[in-house]
Amino acid sequence: MPEYLRTLFLHPPSFQGFDGGAGSRYQARREVRSFWYPTWLAQPAALVPGSRLVDAPPAGLTLDDVAPRARDYDLAVLHTSTPSFAHDVRVAETLKAVNPRLRVGLVGAHVAVRREEALAASPAIDFVCGSEFDFTILEVAEGRPLATVAGLSYRANGGCRRTPERRPLEDMDALPSVVDVYHRDLVVEQYFIGYLFHPYVSLYTGRGCRSKCTFCLWPQTVGGQRYRTRSVEHVVAEIARASRLFPQVQEYFFDDDTFTDDLPRAEAIARALGRLGVTWSCNAKANVPAASLRVLKDNGLRLLVVGYESGSQTILNNVKKGVRLDHARQFTREAKALGIKIHGTFIMGLPGETRETIEATIRFAQQIDPDTLQVSLAAPYPGTALYREAVARGWLGERDLVDERGVQAAVLGYPHLPHTEIFASLDAFYRRFYFRPRKLIAMAAEMVRDPAVGRRRLKEGGEFLRFLARRRLASPPVPA
């Protein structure tokens, strides 16, 4: 057995109000403050004996709280992202100042596609990892020389050296369960999502996505565009163990990019979860047939998170969404008829967006009427086809993805549709969807039926109104 480096996995502190979103480093404050589990860090933490996972944002930890811990470790692994990178570099520098012998590595989509640039940002960064980094980090923690570890770039002789790429993991059952790390290092009550029961637990049953959406970060940078899955037995055993470790948990969420990519497997997992008697939800594409929806619903499925993105077929085609609007409408009718809740996600400002498509998308959302929705601005992350297209066509302005208050910015702008109008469309979308009498009555009825839900919705409603107010303050001037 190797003698492992004392390893700290750190989701760094960030700006006040920062939310931990998909992949742990969401790009901005959300409408309602939310925290996802740092599963991408928990996975290698489960591999490295004696490691510790610190998730600073939901725990309310500041840099002053975290920095002294550097003295207790030999290796620190920080998850970073494009919007948070500059801040995370400062965290790395602070840790190194506290413990100059500490080896610091960064993981995440941003450094996976910009390795040399990331290393050049600061001498405090010793290495950065490529796409799938679980076993890369394990080998680093075993004390192997960095030159012998596949899948990373490291600092050497004043320059940057890149090792051979690590092959994608095919045996996903080789990854140990993350729920023991959750139980050891996290407080489940600190994690909450507006559309999920509380407390909840999220995890992955596989990696990658078969869809080719040009804007989606994770399949193009880390997970890959094949859906590599854990066995049904492995997933069910993890949920069974989580149920024993967390009897207070009300819902499990499968954070796979598209859990319904493999419907026979999804149905098999559902039937096993039905026998366990747990409530669960997942990400889905708007094309699941009614027969499969019924199997999932009959076995504990409560809610689907569905990326509708746009009410314009042209835009869906432009971004290679692979869904037809008429199929999305039918899917939504069938899911709602079965009593399945839907959280719909939409994106403003994708290629082909016009004033007319913005109007069409708002009307589409009103017509299909998901229970809740989230509207984002198109975010061209490095490493995605959308980013390359934006650079080639001159759509990318000199703007950061988020401002200093953590409000997401409209980065893309078009000759026929300036970024200021795209930014403003998000507020209009939310107001026209949520401030309809029909929606207000439905939300009020839900609050009356369940006082606990009522208290939560009142709190979230206040956060939502404050979110809209922050956006008004951040709104760029509209050209005359």
CORCOR-V562753 format. One record per backbone hydrogen bond with DSSP energy under -0.5 kcal/mol. NH is the residue of the N-H (numbers start at 1). CO is the residue of the C=O. Records with the same first field share a line. If there is no record, write none. Layout:
NH: CO ; CO
//
This chain:
4: 2
5: 141
7: 5
8: 75
9: 7 ; 52
10: 8 ; 77
11: 9 ; 54
12: 10 ; 79
18: 15
20: 34
21: 19
24: 21
25: 22
29: 406
35: 192
36: 20
39: 37
41: 38
42: 38
43: 39
44: 40
45: 41
46: 42
47: 43 ; 44
48: 44
49: 47
51: 48
52: 7
54: 9 ; 52
55: 53
56: 11 ; 54
59: 55
60: 56 ; 57
61: 56
66: 62
67: 63
68: 64
69: 66
70: 67
71: 68
72: 69
73: 70
74: 6
75: 6
76: 103
77: 8
78: 76 ; 105
79: 10
80: 107
85: 81 ; 82
88: 84
89: 85
90: 86
91: 87
92: 88
93: 89
94: 90
95: 91
96: 92
97: 93
98: 94
99: 95
102: 99
103: 74
104: 102
105: 76
106: 127
107: 78
112: 108
113: 109
114: 110
118: 114
119: 115
120: 116
121: 117 ; 118
122: 119
125: 122
126: 104 ; 124
127: 104
128: 153
129: 106
130: 151
133: 131
137: 133
138: 134
139: 135
140: 136
141: 137
142: 138
143: 140
144: 139
148: 145
149: 146
150: 148
151: 164
153: 128
154: 161
155: 126
156: 159
159: 156
161: 154
163: 152
172: 170
174: 171
175: 172
181: 178
182: 178
183: 179
184: 180
185: 181
186: 182
188: 186
190: 187
191: 188
196: 193
200: 191
201: 251
203: 253
207: 228
209: 224
212: 320
214: 319
216: 213
220: 216
221: 217 ; 218
222: 218
223: 218
224: 218 ; 219
228: 207 ; 226
229: 227
230: 205
235: 231
236: 232
237: 233
238: 234
239: 235
240: 236
241: 237
242: 238
243: 239
244: 240
245: 241
246: 242
249: 246
250: 199
251: 199
252: 279
253: 201
254: 281
255: 203 ; 253
259: 256 ; 283
260: 283
261: 258
262: 259
263: 261
266: 262
267: 263
268: 264
269: 265
270: 266
271: 267
272: 268
273: 269
274: 270
275: 271
276: 272
277: 273
278: 273
280: 300
281: 252
282: 303
283: 254
284: 305
287: 285
288: 285
293: 289
294: 290
295: 291
296: 292
297: 293
298: 294
299: 295 ; 296
300: 297
301: 296
302: 280
303: 280
304: 341
305: 282
306: 304 ; 343
307: 284
308: 306 ; 345
309: 345
310: 308
313: 311
316: 312
317: 313
318: 314
319: 315
320: 317
321: 316
328: 324
329: 325
330: 326
331: 327
332: 328
333: 329
334: 330
335: 331
336: 332
337: 333
338: 334
339: 336
340: 335
341: 302
343: 304
344: 342 ; 372
345: 306
346: 374
347: 309
348: 376
353: 350
358: 354
359: 355
360: 356
361: 357
362: 358
363: 359
364: 360
365: 361
366: 362
367: 363
368: 364
369: 365
371: 342
372: 342
374: 344
376: 346
378: 348
380: 378
381: 379
384: 381
386: 214
388: 384
389: 385
390: 386
391: 387
392: 388
393: 389
394: 390 ; 391
395: 390
396: 390
397: 395 ; 411
399: 397
403: 407
406: 403
409: 401
411: 378 ; 409
413: 395
414: 417
417: 414
421: 418
422: 418
423: 419
424: 420
425: 421
426: 422 ; 423
427: 423
428: 424
429: 425
430: 426
431: 427
432: 428
433: 429
434: 430
435: 431
436: 433
440: 436
441: 437
442: 438
443: 439
444: 440
445: 441
446: 442
447: 443
448: 444
449: 445
450: 446
454: 447 ; 450
455: 451
456: 452
457: 453
458: 454
459: 455
460: 456
461: 457
462: 458
463: 459
464: 460
465: 461
466: 462
467: 463
468: 464
469: 465
470: 466
471: 467
472: 468
473: 469
474: 470
475: 471
//
